[in-house]
Amino acid sequence: MDTSGIGSFNTAMSAEQTSMAVSTAVLKKAIDIEEQNSMQLLQTLPPTYNNPANLGTQVDVKA
């Protein structure tokens, strides 16, 4: 049985796990930044006004 490849396989797997962890961390940071940007955009929207309860509840379908 050849056991010389086990060490290099283990090193390659460790490097792949590290690469995946870094990629996941970068993705999470990018999502956090996008969330902050979205919240800033939502805060710049003008306030909405509530209509009285009888407005916008019925649609006239006759033409």
Backbone bond lengths (Angstrom), bond angles and torsions (degrees), N, CA, C in turn:
res aa  C-N    CA-C-N  psi(-1)  N-CA   C-N-CA  omega(-1)  CA-C   N-CA-C  phi
1 M - - - 1.454 - - 1.520 109.00 -
2 D 1.323 116.19 129.38 1.455 121.46 -178.78 1.534 109.01 -90.35
3 T 1.320 115.99 116.28 1.476 120.65 -178.01 1.527 112.09 -107.14
4 S 1.307 118.12 5.78 1.463 119.88 -177.39 1.530 112.35 -71.91
5 G 1.312 118.14 -24.88 1.462 121.27 -178.75 1.525 113.27 -82.53
6 I 1.327 117.89 -11.68 1.461 120.96 -177.37 1.527 110.87 -65.76
7 G 1.297 117.45 -42.03 1.467 121.11 -179.71 1.512 112.23 -63.00
8 S 1.323 116.45 -44.70 1.468 118.95 -179.78 1.527 110.65 -69.89
9 F 1.330 117.27 -34.40 1.460 120.55 176.90 1.525 110.06 -64.98
10 N 1.321 116.82 -42.40 1.461 121.40 178.96 1.532 110.79 -63.08
11 T 1.307 117.39 -41.44 1.460 121.85 178.16 1.529 110.78 -64.51
12 A 1.314 116.64 -42.53 1.461 120.98 179.30 1.527 110.34 -64.14
13 M 1.313 117.69 -41.16 1.473 121.10 179.00 1.523 110.52 -65.78
14 S 1.321 117.16 -39.52 1.461 121.06 178.42 1.520 110.77 -64.60
15 A 1.322 117.22 -41.61 1.459 121.45 178.47 1.525 110.46 -65.00
16 E 1.322 117.13 -39.19 1.463 120.66 179.07 1.526 110.84 -66.13
17 Q 1.326 117.32 -40.29 1.458 120.84 178.22 1.525 110.63 -64.58
18 T 1.321 117.10 -40.40 1.461 121.13 177.95 1.526 110.34 -64.72
19 S 1.316 116.41 -42.54 1.462 121.00 178.69 1.525 110.99 -61.84
20 M 1.316 117.42 -42.67 1.468 121.46 178.98 1.526 110.51 -65.40
21 A 1.323 117.74 -39.75 1.461 121.21 179.58 1.530 110.91 -64.71
22 V 1.313 116.85 -41.20 1.465 121.16 178.76 1.533 110.11 -66.83
23 S 1.311 116.85 -43.55 1.466 120.39 178.84 1.526 110.98 -61.43
24 T 1.320 116.88 -40.62 1.460 120.98 178.81 1.526 110.98 -65.52
25 A 1.313 117.21 -40.94 1.460 121.00 179.24 1.529 111.00 -64.49
26 V 1.319 116.56 -41.26 1.470 120.81 178.68 1.525 110.29 -65.32
27 L 1.327 117.12 -42.09 1.461 121.03 177.91 1.527 111.37 -61.94
28 K 1.329 117.32 -43.65 1.466 120.78 178.67 1.528 110.82 -62.06
29 K 1.317 117.05 -40.85 1.464 120.71 179.00 1.525 110.51 -65.09
30 A 1.327 117.37 -41.17 1.466 120.82 178.60 1.527 110.90 -64.12
31 I 1.319 117.20 -38.94 1.464 120.81 178.05 1.519 110.27 -66.00
32 D 1.325 117.39 -40.45 1.470 120.77 178.02 1.532 111.06 -62.05
33 I 1.322 116.75 -42.15 1.468 120.84 179.55 1.525 109.81 -65.00
34 E 1.328 117.49 -42.13 1.465 120.75 178.38 1.526 110.89 -63.97
35 E 1.316 116.99 -36.94 1.461 120.16 177.44 1.529 110.81 -63.67
36 Q 1.322 116.56 -43.56 1.465 120.39 178.69 1.534 110.79 -62.92
37 N 1.325 116.75 -42.87 1.469 120.33 179.09 1.527 110.73 -63.83
38 S 1.316 117.04 -40.51 1.462 120.64 179.33 1.520 110.87 -64.62
39 M 1.318 117.24 -41.74 1.461 120.60 179.56 1.535 110.48 -64.11
40 Q 1.321 117.45 -38.64 1.456 120.54 177.79 1.531 110.71 -64.19
41 L 1.323 116.84 -41.25 1.464 120.19 178.14 1.523 110.78 -65.04
42 L 1.315 117.45 -41.66 1.462 120.37 179.60 1.525 111.58 -64.87
43 Q 1.324 117.01 -33.58 1.460 120.19 -179.79 1.525 111.80 -72.12
44 T 1.328 118.03 -21.07 1.464 120.56 179.76 1.526 112.44 -84.16
45 L 1.336 118.12 -10.05 1.459 120.58 179.29 1.523 110.31 -67.82
46 P 1.322 116.98 146.55 1.472 119.06 177.83 1.531 109.54 -68.66
47 P 1.314 116.77 155.70 1.466 119.49 -179.45 1.529 110.83 -66.59
48 T 1.316 115.82 149.78 1.462 119.73 177.20 1.523 109.33 -94.05
49 Y 1.301 115.41 151.52 1.455 120.73 -179.16 1.524 108.80 -111.47
50 N 1.310 115.97 137.10 1.456 120.85 179.72 1.525 109.66 -86.12
51 N 1.305 115.94 128.78 1.458 121.30 176.43 1.524 109.46 -80.77
52 P 1.325 116.57 159.04 1.471 118.64 172.99 1.526 110.63 -59.81
53 A 1.312 117.28 158.18 1.462 122.21 -173.81 1.522 112.80 -61.90
54 N 1.345 118.90 -27.54 1.456 119.65 -177.45 1.524 113.40 -84.00
55 L 1.306 119.65 -8.69 1.467 121.65 -179.57 1.525 110.43 -92.80
56 G 1.320 115.67 134.95 1.444 121.09 174.61 1.510 114.77 80.45
57 T 1.327 117.79 15.28 1.459 119.66 -178.69 1.527 112.35 -102.99
58 Q 1.327 117.85 -13.11 1.462 121.31 -178.33 1.513 109.68 -131.05
59 V 1.333 115.84 148.93 1.446 121.87 179.69 1.527 108.00 -122.29
60 D 1.311 117.60 128.13 1.451 122.36 177.41 1.521 107.69 -85.82
61 V 1.332 116.34 116.66 1.460 120.47 -174.85 1.528 112.98 -100.31
62 K 1.316 118.45 0.02 1.469 121.01 178.68 1.522 109.56 -82.57
63 A 1.316 114.18 137.90 1.459 118.49 178.80 1.509 110.42 -111.89
